[in-house]
Amino acid sequence: MNEALINTLNSLVSNATPLVIAAIGETITERAGVINLSLNGSILLAAMVGFAAALATDTLLLGLGAAVIVGAVIATIIAFSTIQLRRDQVAVGFVLTLLAAKLADFLGQPLNSASGPSFSKQPIPLLADIPILGHIFFEHNILVYFSFVLVIGCWFWLFRTRPGLAHRAIGERPEAAYARGTSVNRMRYVYTAVGGGLVGLAGASYSLSIKIGWPSIISYNGDGWIALAIVIFAGWHPFRVLLGAYMLSALRAAASDIQKSSLNIPAELLNTGLPWILLIVTLILVNTGQIDRLLIALPARMRGRFQALLKSDAPAALGERFEAS
């Protein structure tokens, strides 16, 4: 395989990592029936706080920890507003994403153009020596490897464990879960905080790995909304989240290559508009059933597999409050 292509794929996997982590975090939250619309602001604020903490202590792990706390706190506010205050979680999340973004911009001003620590690549022995695949997947930093483990772990938790079954039940049929002894609202707090913590980790992944420092991550402003779209596109399934994030990263890589070519296309359209346009078109095709018409020419068995892959059903109780009788 061409070395330039292998290097591009390696970069694609690395650049998709924050989106994978954020979208998996939101998948965990929404599988519990809670919508966290604060992702975009949470990512920005966590990126700033994570970089500031790492810069002040010269310790990357403390930077990650600070970012996780920021994301978890914001998500917990949404859960509290919904469960205890009975406010609309969509409205609260939207307000919080605006507030967090403004706070990041204001509090991060002293950090402008500051240089700090960052995660370095740590190839995995033996695995990195595998031809082609080794360079693409196993010559990265620890955050990329964590995203691999996170996707597999989330899938195993949701679909292969009894607690995972209860997790899905509180997002699908909370009354039935409650009747079986599950504390629905308490677990919604837990899963919302865990998901929010992962969103915070995604923010730190930007400022400590992808675009080192602050406010360099501003070029990724909007990725929180893209992560939300990926969750829907993925049908709330971890492996499809990974696929969606990598597809988005591939679109960005393609846009960058087109921008360097002789084609006179505005950079803003390629870098910002193209991913959004294709995501919206895909979501419309999947959620309106039009995708079935496009797949009609495929053999029946292959068509069935594609339909199963693209099936997108939201948790039945998503966004709904639960009150124990």
Long-range contacts (C-beta under 8 A, 24 or more apart in sequence): 1-132, 6-132, 6-135, 6-136, 7-135, 8-253, 9-136, 10-135, 10-136, 10-139, 10-140, 11-253, 12-246, 12-249, 12-250, 12-253, 13-136, 13-137, 13-140, 13-144, 13-246, 13-249, 14-140, 14-141, 14-144, 14-209, 14-210, 15-210, 15-249, 15-252, 15-253, 16-245, 16-246, 16-248, 16-249, 17-140, 17-143, 17-144, 17-147, 17-205, 17-209, 17-210, 18-43, 18-202, 18-203, 18-205, 18-206, 18-209, 18-210, 18-220, 18-223, 19-202, 19-223, 19-226, 19-227, 19-230, 19-245, 19-248, 19-249, 20-147, 20-150, 20-151, 20-241, 20-242, 20-245, 21-143, 21-146, 21-147, 21-150, 21-198, 21-199, 21-201, 21-202, 21-205, 22-198, 22-199, 22-202, 22-203, 22-223, 22-224, 22-227, 23-227, 23-228, 23-230, 23-231, 23-234, 23-241, 23-244, 23-245, 24-147, 24-150, 24-151, 24-154, 24-198, 24-238, 24-241, 25-71, 25-194, 25-195, 25-196, 25-197, 25-198, 25-199, 25-201, 25-202, 26-195, 26-199, 26-227, 26-228, 26-231, 27-154, 27-195, 27-231, 27-234, 27-236, 27-237, 27-238, 27-241, 28-154, 28-167, 28-191, 28-194, 28-195, 28-198, 29-75, 29-191, 29-192, 29-194, 29-195, 29-196, 30-171, 30-195, 30-231, 30-236, 30-314, 30-315, 30-318, 31-158, 31-167, 31-168, 31-171, 31-191, 31-236, 31-315, 32-167, 32-170, 32-171, 32-187, 32-188, 32-191, 32-192, 32-195, 33-170, 33-171, 33-174, 33-188, 33-315, 33-317, 33-318, 33-319, 33-320, 33-322, 34-78, 34-79, 34-82, 34-89, 34-188, 34-191, 34-192, 34-318, 34-319, 35-89, 35-90, 35-93, 35-318, 35-319, 36-75, 36-78, 36-89, 36-93, 36-192, 36-195, 36-196, 36-199, 37-78, 37-89, 37-90, 37-93, 37-94, 37-96, 37-97, 37-228, 38-74, 38-75, 38-78, 38-93, 38-94, 38-96, 38-97, 38-100, 38-196, 38-199, 38-224, 39-97, 39-199, 39-224, 39-225, 39-227, 39-228, 40-97, 40-101, 40-221, 40-222, 40-223, 40-224, 40-225, 41-74, 41-96, 41-97, 41-98, 41-99, 41-100, 41-101, 41-104, 41-224, 42-70, 42-71, 42-74, 42-75, 42-96, 42-97, 42-100, 42-196, 42-199, 42-200, 42-203, 42-224, 43-71, 43-199, 43-200, 43-202, 43-203, 43-206, 43-217, 43-220, 43-223, 43-224, 43-227, 44-100, 44-101, 44-104, 44-105, 44-203, 44-217, 44-218, 44-221, 44-224, 45-70, 45-74, 45-100, 45-101, 45-103, 45-104, 45-203, 46-70, 46-71, 46-199, 46-200, 46-201, 46-202, 46-203, 46-204, 47-104, 47-203, 47-204, 47-206, 47-207, 47-214, 47-217, 48-104, 48-107, 48-108, 48-111, 48-203, 48-207, 48-214, 48-215, 48-217, 50-200, 50-203, 50-204, 50-207, 50-208, 51-111, 51-116, 51-204, 51-207, 51-208, 51-213, 51-214, 52-108, 52-111, 52-214, 54-116, 54-117, 54-204, 54-208, 55-111, 55-114, 55-116, 55-117, 58-117, 59-117, 60-117, 60-118, 60-119, 60-208, 63-117, 63-204, 63-208, 64-201, 64-204, 64-208, 66-204, 67-200, 67-201, 67-203, 67-204, 68-197, 68-198, 68-200, 68-201, 68-204, 69-197, 69-200, 70-200, 70-203, 71-196, 71-197, 71-198, 71-199, 71-200, 71-201, 71-202, 71-203, 72-193, 72-194, 72-196, 72-197, 72-200, 73-196, 74-100, 74-196, 74-200, 75-192, 75-193, 75-195, 75-196, 75-197, 75-199, 76-189, 76-192, 76-193, 76-196, 78-192, 78-196, 79-188, 79-189, 79-192, 79-193, 80-189, 82-321, 83-185, 83-188, 83-189, 83-321, 86-321, 89-319, 90-319, 97-224, 101-221, 105-215, 108-214, 108-215, 111-213, 111-214, 111-215, 112-214, 112-215, 113-213, 114-213, 114-214, 115-212, 115-213, 116-208, 116-212, 116-213, 117-208, 118-208, 118-209, 118-212, 119-143, 119-208, 119-209, 141-209, 143-205, 143-208, 143-209, 147-242, 150-198, 151-238, 151-239, 151-241, 151-242, 152-238, 154-238, 155-237, 155-238, 155-239, 158-238, 167-191, 168-315, 170-317, 170-322, 171-315, 171-316, 171-317, 171-318, 172-315, 172-316, 172-317, 173-316, 173-317, 174-317, 174-320, 174-322, 175-322, 178-322, 178-324, 184-322, 184-324, 185-322, 185-324, 188-322, 199-224, 199-227, 202-227, 222-272, 226-275, 226-276, 226-279, 229-279, 229-280, 229-283, 230-279, 232-283, 232-287, 232-312, 232-314, 233-279, 233-282, 233-283, 233-286, 233-312, 234-312, 235-310, 235-311, 235-312, 235-313, 236-312, 236-313, 236-314, 236-315, 240-309, 248-275, 248-279, 251-275, 251-278, 286-310, 286-311, 286-312, 287-312
